[in-house]
Amino acid sequence: MEKLTQIITSILEKFLTVLMALIVIDVTWQIFTRFVMRDPSSFTEELAGFLLIWIGLLGASYALYTRAHLGIDILTHKLTGTKRRISEITIYTIVLLFALIVLVIGGMKLVLLTLQLNQISPALGIAMGYVYMVLPLTGILMMYYSIVFIVRALGGAYDDVQAHSVSSVD
């Protein structure tokens, strides 16, 4: 499971890097066409918005795995042993259920509805269902990472020093 997690995370990191590079290029092109050529590009604003959606949601999955997500840990920071395991299992079970219900099920309903209604983006002319496909994808990733953390907690293996962790009690 750890090897698969490393592969998935590596792919996610590379994909997010590519998306970030694309948004930088897109916004730079928009600035160039607007201020230098005095004829703003028609698609760059819409593309930047779509890229931001994908970066934000997939970045949330990555933040969940690296434990860089926003959290209030004033009560759980000092826990150890069984209490910490129970806390982690409870937290990641809630995250898993949220990802399943809201992102995967709700996201798939949104994707299917927009594809069925043939909703097309005005500037790029692509089906909006493809833009919204990031919702179930993010949900699947969050569910996977939650399962990884639950399995680690059940096995007694969890990170005492979490990556990117900033505690409110420190």
N, C-alpha and C positions, 0 to 999 in steps of 0.2 A: 504494500500500500504506500509505503514511503517513497519508493522509486517512482510510482505513478504520480504521486503528489508533486515530486520534484519536476517531472516532465511537464505536467499540466501548468505548474507555476512558471516554469521557464518559457513555455509557449505564450502564456498570458503576459509575462514581462516583455517579451519581444513584440507581441502584438500591440501592447500599450505604447511601447516606444515608437513603433511605426505610426500609430494614430497621432501621437504627440508631434512627430515630425511633419505629418501631413497637415495638422492644424496650423503649425508655424508657417509652413509654405503657403497654405491657403490664405491666412491673414496677411502675410507679407505681400502676396500677390494683390489682395484687395487694397492694401495701402498704396502700393505702387500704381495700380490702375486708377485709383481715385485721385491721388495727389500729384502724380507725375504725368500720367497720360490724360488726366481730366475726363476720363470715361470709365466710371466704375464697372467692374465685372458684375455680371448679373447673377452668377451662381455662388460666389464665394461666401456670402453671408449665410445662405441656407446650408451650404456644406459645413461651415464652421459650427453652426448650431447642431447639426447631426453628429459631427465628430465629437463635440462637447458632450452630447448625450452618451455616446458610446464610451468615451474616456471616463466620464463620471461614474457610470454604472459598473463597467468592468473594473475600474479603479477601486470601487467599493468592495468588490470580490477580493481583489489583491490586498486591500487594506484589512479585510477580515482575516485573511491568512497570515499576514505579517503582524497582526494585532495592532495596527496603526489606526484603527477606527476610533471614533469618538466614544468614550465610555466613562461612566461615573463609577469609580471603583473604591469609593471611600469605605464601603462595607466589606467588599470582597478582598481588598488588597492585603489585609493582615491574616486571611484564612490560610490554613495549612492542612495537609493530610486529607482525611475523609470529608471534612467540611468543604475544603476547596474543590475536591472532586465532584461532590454533589452540586456545588455552585456552578462549576463549569459545565457539567452535564445538563443542568437545568437551563442555563443561559443558551448553550448551543442547540438544545432541543427547541427552544423558543425561536431562535434564529432560523433553524431548519424549517419549522412550521410556517413562519412568516414567508420565507423564500418560496416554499412550495405553494402556499395559498395565493399570495399576492403576485409574486414574480413569475412563477412557472404557470400556474393555472390561469390567473388573471392576464398575464402577459400573452399567453397563447390565445386566449379568447380575443384580445385586442388585435393580435397579428392576423388571426383568421378573419375577423370582422373587417379589418381594413383591406385585406386582400380580396375578400368577397365583394366589398363595396367598390373595389378598384380605385381607392384613394391614391392619387398621384401627387407628388410634391411639385409645386408650381415652377421652380427654377430648374431643378435637376431632372424632372420628369421621371423619377423612380417611384416605385410602389412604396407607400409608407409602411406597409407590413414588413419590408426588409429593414427599415430603420428601427421599427419597434421590436424586431427579432432579438435585440440585445436584452430585453426584459427576461424572457425565459432562459436565455443563455446565462445571464448573471445569476438567476435563481438556481440553475443547475450547479453552477460553480460554488455558490454560497452553501447549497445543500451538501455538496461534496466536502468542502472544507469543514463544515459543521460536523459531518460524520467523522472526519479525520480527528477532530478535536475531542469528540465524544469517545471514540475508540481509544485515543491516548489517555483520556481521563479514566476510563474504565480499566485500562491496563496499568494505571498508576504512573504513567509517563506524561508529564506535562512540564512546560518550561517555567522554572521558578523566576528566571529573568526573561521577560518577554521582549521580543524585538520591538523597537520603537515605543516602548511603554513609558508613559509619563503618568505618574500617579498623582492624584489630587491630594494625597496625604503626605507626600514627600516634602 
